[in-house]
Amino acid sequence: MKRAVRVGLLQMSRGVEKAEKDTKAKAGIVDLARQGAELVCLPELFASQYFCQVENAELFDLAEPIPGPTTEAIARTAKEAKVSVVTPVFERRAAGVYHNSLIVIGPDGETRGIYRKMHIPDDPLFYEKYYFTPGDLGFRSIDTPAAQVGPLICWDQWYPEAARLTALRGAEVLVYPTAIGWHPAERAEYGASQLSAWQTMQRAHAIANGVFVVAVNRVGHEGAAEGGIQFWGHSFVADPFGVVLAEAGEEETTLLVDCDLSRMEYVRRNWPFLRDRRIDAYGDITARFLDPGPR
């Protein structure tokens, strides 16, 4: 029996104006819901510019509790529009304890679940370890009226273990709110290969686990005029065999994609990767690295 969900992706840029976070996101959610979206996904840390380009203790003031102003505003919009929304937030859990988080809000405006980013990067202009405590809620599948949603965030998208464990908990749609882009000076030489690797990795998660993958990125240049980050957009949806159903460009836009969840059954029957896993032989996966033994 066919079972489908219409997913909306809001690919946004982010200016410095404080009020913009609410007006742009809320307008996008309402517009996508009017077009029939049942699940709307926002980009990582959408409520501000990507502040992790520098280490500045004053920027912890951007963090909010859950519930807080941003999540409550989106919850009201979700309820008014009758749509589920994946809502990233810079979470203030306690003094000195902050997370890169998201909440999944249902069409009744209620929180269905919280996820805290598990993998935290530390790279030039991506100084996230300074700001974020690694997640401690594990990998989750969150029930919504639209689908079982598997929430993950940006850097998580490079780890097959995260996708696998989320899928094993019953997720049908892996969602990756994202803030990824080029160092502008590197784009000419490395841009195409970096973008290809990003998309290929996530399509592989879809194939290996027989699930849908939704990646929603931000766009635009943020940071120093002679440097900073050019967020590359290219938000996309892949089906359970890695087929890209829709892909955005590098401008602000929305995507509306129908995902036939019954396709999971077809793909998993014919490519039974979960059936053939050798779970008896994977104990070493929890080691950091397998050092060679003595010769």
C-alpha positions as CSV (number, residue, x, y, z in Angstrom):
1,M,0.0,0.0,0.0
2,K,1.4,3.4,-1.0
3,R,2.2,5.7,1.9
4,A,3.6,9.1,1.1
5,V,4.7,12.3,2.8
6,R,5.2,15.7,1.2
7,V,8.5,17.2,2.6
8,G,9.3,20.9,2.4
9,L,12.8,22.3,2.5
10,L,13.5,26.0,3.3
11,Q,16.9,26.9,1.9
12,M,17.6,30.3,3.6
13,S,20.3,33.0,3.8
14,R,20.7,34.8,7.1
15,G,21.3,38.5,7.5
16,V,22.3,40.3,10.7
17,E,18.8,41.7,11.5
18,K,17.5,40.0,14.6
19,A,13.8,40.0,13.5
20,E,14.6,38.3,10.2
21,K,14.9,34.9,11.8
22,D,11.2,34.8,12.6
23,T,9.7,36.5,9.6
24,K,11.6,34.6,7.0
25,A,11.3,31.2,8.6
26,K,7.7,31.6,9.5
27,A,6.7,32.9,6.0
28,G,8.5,29.9,4.4
29,I,6.8,27.4,6.7
30,V,3.4,28.9,6.0
31,D,4.1,28.9,2.2
32,L,5.2,25.3,2.1
33,A,2.3,24.2,4.2
34,R,-0.1,25.9,1.8
35,Q,1.4,23.8,-0.9
36,G,0.7,20.6,1.0
37,A,3.9,20.1,3.0
38,E,3.4,17.8,5.9
39,L,7.0,18.0,7.2
40,V,9.1,21.2,6.9
41,C,12.9,21.3,7.5
42,L,14.9,24.4,8.4
43,P,18.7,24.8,8.1
44,E,21.1,24.4,11.0
45,L,21.3,27.4,13.5
46,F,18.9,29.3,11.2
47,A,18.0,31.9,13.9
48,S,21.4,33.7,13.5
49,Q,24.3,34.0,11.2
50,Y,26.8,31.2,11.6
51,F,28.7,32.5,14.6
52,C,31.2,29.7,14.9
53,Q,33.6,31.4,12.5
54,V,35.2,33.0,15.6
55,E,35.7,32.1,19.2
56,N,33.9,34.8,21.2
57,A,32.4,34.2,24.7
58,E,29.9,37.0,24.1
59,L,28.3,34.9,21.4
60,F,27.0,32.4,24.0
61,D,24.3,35.1,24.5
62,L,22.7,33.8,21.3
63,A,21.7,30.6,23.0
64,E,18.2,29.9,24.2
65,P,16.6,27.4,26.5
66,I,14.1,24.8,25.2
67,P,11.4,26.0,25.2
68,G,12.5,29.5,24.3
69,P,11.7,32.4,22.0
70,T,12.6,30.7,18.8
71,T,11.1,27.3,19.4
72,E,7.9,28.8,20.8
73,A,7.6,31.1,17.7
74,I,8.0,28.2,15.3
75,A,5.6,26.1,17.4
76,R,2.9,28.7,17.0
77,T,3.5,28.8,13.3
78,A,3.5,25.0,13.0
79,K,0.2,24.8,14.9
80,E,-1.4,27.6,12.7
81,A,-0.1,25.9,9.5
82,K,-0.9,22.4,10.8
83,V,2.5,21.1,9.8
84,S,5.5,19.3,11.5
85,V,8.7,21.3,11.6
86,V,12.3,20.3,12.2
87,T,13.6,23.3,14.1
88,P,17.3,23.8,14.8
89,V,18.3,25.8,17.9
90,F,21.4,26.9,19.8
91,E,20.4,25.4,23.1
92,R,21.3,26.8,26.5
93,R,20.9,23.8,28.7
94,A,22.6,25.4,31.8
95,A,25.2,28.0,32.5
96,G,28.3,26.7,30.6
97,V,26.5,23.9,28.9
98,Y,25.3,24.6,25.4
99,H,24.3,22.3,22.5
100,N,23.7,22.5,18.8
101,S,20.2,21.0,18.9
102,L,16.9,20.7,17.1
103,I,13.4,20.0,18.1
104,V,10.8,18.2,16.0
105,I,7.5,20.1,16.4
106,G,4.2,18.4,15.5
107,P,1.3,20.0,13.7
108,D,-0.4,20.6,17.1
109,G,2.5,22.8,18.1
110,E,3.8,20.3,20.6
111,T,7.4,19.1,20.8
112,R,7.7,15.5,19.6
113,G,11.4,15.1,20.4
114,I,14.8,16.7,20.9
115,Y,18.1,15.8,19.3
116,R,21.5,17.2,20.2
117,K,24.3,17.1,17.6
118,M,26.6,14.2,18.4
119,H,29.6,14.9,16.2
120,I,31.2,18.4,16.8
121,P,33.8,19.7,14.3
122,D,36.7,22.0,14.9
123,D,38.1,23.4,11.6
124,P,39.1,26.8,10.3
125,L,35.9,29.0,10.5
126,F,34.0,26.1,12.0
127,Y,35.0,26.3,15.6
128,E,32.1,24.4,17.0
129,K,33.9,22.6,19.8
130,Y,34.3,26.0,21.5
131,Y,30.5,26.4,21.7
132,F,28.9,23.0,21.8
133,T,28.9,20.2,24.2
134,P,28.5,16.9,22.3
135,G,25.0,15.5,22.4
136,D,24.0,13.0,25.0
137,L,20.6,11.8,23.9
138,G,21.9,9.3,21.4
139,F,20.5,8.6,17.9
140,R,16.7,8.8,17.7
141,S,13.7,8.2,15.6
142,I,10.9,10.7,16.3
143,D,7.3,10.0,15.6
144,T,5.3,12.6,13.6
145,P,2.0,12.2,11.8
146,A,3.9,12.5,8.6
147,A,6.7,9.9,9.1
148,Q,9.2,8.5,11.5
149,V,11.9,11.3,11.4
150,G,15.5,10.6,12.1
151,P,17.1,13.9,13.2
152,L,20.8,14.5,12.6
153,I,22.8,17.7,12.2
154,C,25.4,18.8,9.6
155,W,28.8,17.2,10.7
156,D,26.8,14.1,11.6
157,Q,26.2,13.6,7.9
158,W,29.7,12.3,7.3
159,Y,29.3,9.3,9.7
160,P,27.8,6.1,8.5
161,E,27.4,4.9,12.1
162,A,25.0,7.8,12.9
163,A,22.8,7.1,9.9
164,R,22.8,3.4,10.6
165,L,21.8,3.7,14.2
166,T,19.2,6.2,13.4
167,A,17.7,3.9,10.8
168,L,17.8,0.9,13.1
169,R,15.6,2.8,15.5
170,G,12.9,3.0,12.8
171,A,13.6,6.3,11.1
172,E,12.1,6.5,7.6
173,V,13.4,10.0,6.7
174,L,16.8,11.1,7.9
175,V,16.9,14.9,8.1
176,Y,20.2,16.8,8.1
177,P,19.9,20.6,8.8
178,T,23.2,21.9,7.6
179,A,25.5,24.9,7.5
180,I,28.2,24.0,5.1
181,G,30.1,26.0,2.5
182,W,33.3,26.9,0.8
183,H,36.2,29.1,1.9
184,P,35.9,31.5,-1.0
185,A,39.5,31.3,-1.9
186,E,39.3,27.5,-2.2
187,R,36.2,27.2,-4.3
188,A,37.8,27.3,-7.7
189,E,40.2,24.4,-6.9
190,Y,38.1,22.3,-4.5
191,G,34.5,23.5,-4.8
192,A,33.2,20.9,-7.1
193,S,34.8,17.9,-5.4
194,Q,33.7,19.1,-1.9
195,L,30.1,19.5,-3.0
196,S,30.2,16.1,-4.7
197,A,31.6,14.4,-1.7
198,W,28.9,16.0,0.6
199,Q,26.1,14.8,-1.6
200,T,27.6,11.4,-2.3
201,M,28.1,10.6,1.4
202,Q,24.4,11.3,2.1
203,R,23.1,9.5,-0.9
204,A,25.2,6.5,0.4
205,H,23.4,6.7,3.7
206,A,20.1,6.5,1.9
207,I,21.3,3.4,-0.1
208,A,22.9,1.6,2.8
209,N,19.9,2.0,5.0
210,G,17.0,2.0,2.5
211,V,15.7,5.4,3.8
212,F,14.9,8.8,2.5
213,V,17.5,11.5,3.2
214,V,16.7,15.2,3.4
215,A,19.6,17.7,3.5
216,V,18.7,21.4,3.9
217,N,21.5,23.9,3.8
218,R,21.8,27.7,4.1
219,V,23.0,30.0,1.4
220,G,24.9,33.3,1.1
221,H,28.2,34.7,2.2
222,E,28.8,35.3,5.9
223,G,31.8,36.6,7.7
224,A,34.8,38.7,6.6
225,A,34.4,40.3,3.2
226,E,37.8,39.0,2.1
227,G,37.2,35.5,3.6
228,G,34.3,34.1,5.6
229,I,32.2,31.2,4.3
230,Q,30.1,31.0,1.1
231,F,27.3,28.6,2.0
232,W,26.7,26.5,-1.0
233,G,23.0,25.6,-0.7
234,H,22.3,22.6,-3.0
235,S,19.7,21.2,-0.5
236,F,18.3,17.9,-1.8
237,V,16.2,14.9,-1.2
238,A,17.3,11.4,-2.0
239,D,15.1,8.3,-2.1
240,P,16.0,4.9,-0.5
241,F,18.2,3.9,-3.4
242,G,20.0,7.3,-3.5
243,V,18.1,8.7,-6.4
244,V,18.1,12.5,-6.1
245,L,14.4,13.5,-6.3
246,A,15.0,17.2,-6.1
247,E,18.0,19.6,-5.7
248,A,18.2,23.3,-5.2
249,G,20.8,25.7,-6.5
250,E,22.8,28.3,-4.6
251,E,20.0,30.8,-4.1
252,E,17.3,31.2,-1.5
253,T,14.5,28.8,-2.5
254,T,12.1,26.2,-1.3
255,L,11.8,22.6,-2.4
256,L,8.6,20.5,-2.1
257,V,9.1,16.8,-2.6
258,D,6.7,13.9,-2.4
259,C,8.4,10.8,-0.8
260,D,6.7,7.5,-1.3
261,L,7.5,5.7,2.0
262,S,6.3,2.4,0.6
263,R,9.4,2.5,-1.7
264,M,11.5,1.5,1.4
265,E,9.8,-1.9,1.4
266,Y,10.6,-2.4,-2.3
267,V,14.2,-1.3,-2.0
268,R,14.9,-3.3,1.2
269,R,13.4,-6.5,-0.2
270,N,15.6,-6.3,-3.3
271,W,18.8,-4.9,-1.7
272,P,18.6,-6.6,1.8
273,F,21.6,-4.9,3.4
274,L,20.0,-4.9,6.8
275,R,19.4,-8.6,6.6
276,D,22.9,-9.5,5.6
277,R,24.7,-7.5,8.2
278,R,27.2,-9.5,10.3
279,I,26.4,-8.0,13.6
280,D,28.3,-10.9,15.3
281,A,31.6,-9.5,13.7
282,Y,31.3,-5.8,14.4
283,G,32.4,-5.5,18.0
284,D,35.6,-3.7,17.0
285,I,33.6,-0.7,15.6
286,T,33.6,0.9,19.1
287,A,37.4,1.1,19.0
288,R,39.0,4.5,18.1
289,F,41.5,2.7,15.8
290,L,42.6,-0.9,15.4
291,D,46.4,-0.8,16.0
292,P,48.3,-3.5,14.2
293,G,49.4,-6.4,16.5
294,P,53.0,-7.6,16.9
295,R,54.4,-9.2,13.8
